[in-house]
Amino acid sequence: ARRARVVEAMAAADEGKKRKLENAPNPDSAKTIRGLDLPTFDGKGLKIAIVSARWNPIVCESLTQGCVDAMHACGVAAADIFVEHVAGAYELPFAAQVLLESKRYDGVVCIGCLVKGETMHFEYISEAVTQGIMNLNLKYNTPVIYGVLGVLNEEQAKARAGVEGAGHNSGIDWGYTVVESCLLKKKYLK
């Protein structure tokens, strides 16, 4: 049944030149309204950086690969995708800022994974990273995509990173989002 849905979705995408990104099943089993209908993006010539945390490597590596795959699907050349690594999510905004200061990239994707523990550490890091990434968007007038999972446990992280075939790889969404955002900037801010 899933294969039939995938084939049907691919045929519909070809007809309308749109792609439907599949989300993980809704936990309450109700029909979901989540997801995006995406037009076909032409990312040829875009130069995009990814900053990925090394903390929670199985999850972050999967998210990074999903992001790269989506950019390739949009025509972004492998030579135009640069991946840099930092220790953890807290270091993402600084690394993204350094890359933005270089003026080499049309956009940056920040990838990390925060798993809630028993202390307030999760909340502090999550808030700091969220604000840092948002501020970079505004300060540099350049797309900086928030690709940081905030989850309650490892199983949720794996499901949102498509690890071991579970769930949906959110990195794919971020790859399409950065291309779309870069094209929006190029359209209006030449």
C-alpha positions in Angstrom: 0.0 0.0 0.0 2.9 2.4 0.8 4.6 1.6 -2.5 1.4 2.3 -4.4 1.1 5.7 -2.6 4.7 6.5 -3.5 4.2 5.6 -7.2 0.9 7.6 -7.2 2.6 10.6 -5.6 5.4 10.5 -8.1 3.0 10.4 -11.0 1.1 13.4 -9.6 4.3 15.3 -9.0 5.3 14.8 -12.6 2.0 16.1 -13.8 2.0 19.2 -11.7 5.8 19.8 -11.5 5.4 19.7 -7.7 6.8 17.4 -5.1 5.0 16.4 -1.9 7.3 15.8 1.0 6.1 12.9 3.0 6.0 13.4 6.8 6.3 10.8 9.5 2.9 9.3 10.3 0.8 11.4 12.6 1.1 9.8 16.1 -2.7 10.0 16.8 -3.4 8.3 13.4 -5.6 11.2 12.3 -5.2 12.3 8.7 -2.4 14.8 8.6 -2.4 18.3 7.0 1.3 18.6 7.6 3.8 18.8 4.7 4.6 21.0 1.7 3.6 21.0 -1.9 6.8 22.1 -3.5 7.3 23.5 -7.0 10.5 22.4 -8.9 13.4 24.5 -7.7 16.4 25.3 -10.0 19.3 25.6 -7.6 22.0 25.6 -10.2 24.7 28.0 -9.4 23.8 28.4 -5.7 26.5 28.0 -3.2 25.3 26.6 0.1 27.0 25.8 3.4 25.9 23.3 6.0 27.1 23.5 9.6 26.5 20.3 11.4 27.1 19.4 15.0 29.2 16.4 15.8 27.2 15.8 19.0 24.6 13.0 18.4 26.5 12.0 15.2 24.2 9.2 13.9 21.3 11.6 13.8 23.3 14.7 12.5 25.0 12.7 9.8 21.7 11.4 8.5 20.1 14.8 8.6 23.2 16.3 6.8 23.0 13.6 4.1 19.2 14.2 3.6 19.9 17.9 3.2 22.6 17.3 0.6 20.4 14.9 -1.3 17.6 17.4 -1.5 19.9 20.1 -2.7 21.2 17.8 -5.4 17.6 17.1 -6.4 17.3 20.8 -6.9 20.3 21.0 -9.2 22.9 22.3 -6.7 26.2 20.9 -7.7 28.2 18.8 -5.2 31.1 21.3 -5.6 28.8 24.1 -4.5 27.8 22.4 -1.2 30.3 22.9 1.7 29.9 21.0 4.9 31.6 22.2 8.1 31.4 20.5 11.5 31.3 22.0 15.0 31.2 20.3 18.4 27.5 20.8 19.3 24.4 22.8 18.6 25.5 25.7 20.8 28.4 26.3 18.4 26.1 26.4 15.3 25.3 30.2 15.3 29.0 31.2 15.6 30.1 28.9 12.8 27.2 30.1 10.6 28.2 33.7 11.3 31.8 33.0 10.2 30.6 31.4 7.0 28.3 34.4 6.3 31.1 36.8 7.0 33.1 35.0 4.2 30.4 36.1 1.7 31.0 32.9 -0.2 27.5 31.4 0.4 24.0 32.1 -0.7 22.6 30.3 2.3 23.5 28.3 5.3 21.8 25.3 7.0 22.5 24.7 10.7 22.0 21.1 11.7 22.0 19.7 15.2 20.0 17.6 17.7 19.1 18.5 21.2 17.8 15.6 23.4 16.1 16.7 26.6 17.7 15.4 29.7 16.9 15.7 33.4 18.2 19.3 33.8 17.5 22.7 32.4 20.5 22.5 30.0 18.2 21.5 27.1 16.1 24.6 27.5 19.1 27.0 27.8 20.8 25.6 24.7 17.7 25.4 22.7 16.7 29.0 23.4 20.3 30.3 22.7 20.6 28.4 19.4 17.1 29.4 18.2 17.7 33.1 18.9 21.2 33.0 17.5 20.1 31.5 14.2 17.1 33.8 13.9 19.3 36.8 14.5 21.7 35.7 11.7 18.9 35.7 9.2 18.1 39.3 10.0 21.6 40.6 10.5 23.0 39.2 7.2 19.8 39.2 5.1 20.8 35.7 4.0 18.9 32.5 4.6 20.1 30.6 7.6 17.9 27.5 8.0 17.0 26.2 11.5 17.8 22.5 11.2 17.9 21.7 14.9 15.8 18.9 16.3 14.5 19.4 19.8 13.4 16.0 21.0 12.5 14.2 24.3 14.4 11.0 23.6 16.7 9.2 21.2 13.8 7.4 19.5 12.2 10.7 18.5 15.5 11.9 17.1 16.0 8.8 15.0 12.4 9.0 13.7 13.0 12.7 12.6 16.3 11.8 11.0 15.1 8.7 9.1 17.7 6.6 11.0 17.2 2.8 10.6 14.3 3.5 8.2 12.2 5.1 10.9 10.1 8.2 10.2 11.1 10.9 7.8 14.5 12.6 7.4 13.9 16.3 8.2 17.2 17.2 6.6 15.4 16.7 3.2 13.0 19.5 4.2 15.8 21.8 5.1 17.7 21.1 1.8 14.6 22.2 -0.2 14.0 25.1 2.2 17.4 26.6 1.8 17.2 26.4 -2.0 13.8 28.0 -2.0 14.9 30.7 0.4 18.0 31.5 -1.6 16.0 31.8 -4.8 13.5 34.1 -3.1 16.4 36.4 -2.1 17.8 36.3 -5.6 14.4 37.2 -7.1 13.9 40.3 -5.0 17.3 41.4 -3.8 19.6 41.4 -6.8 
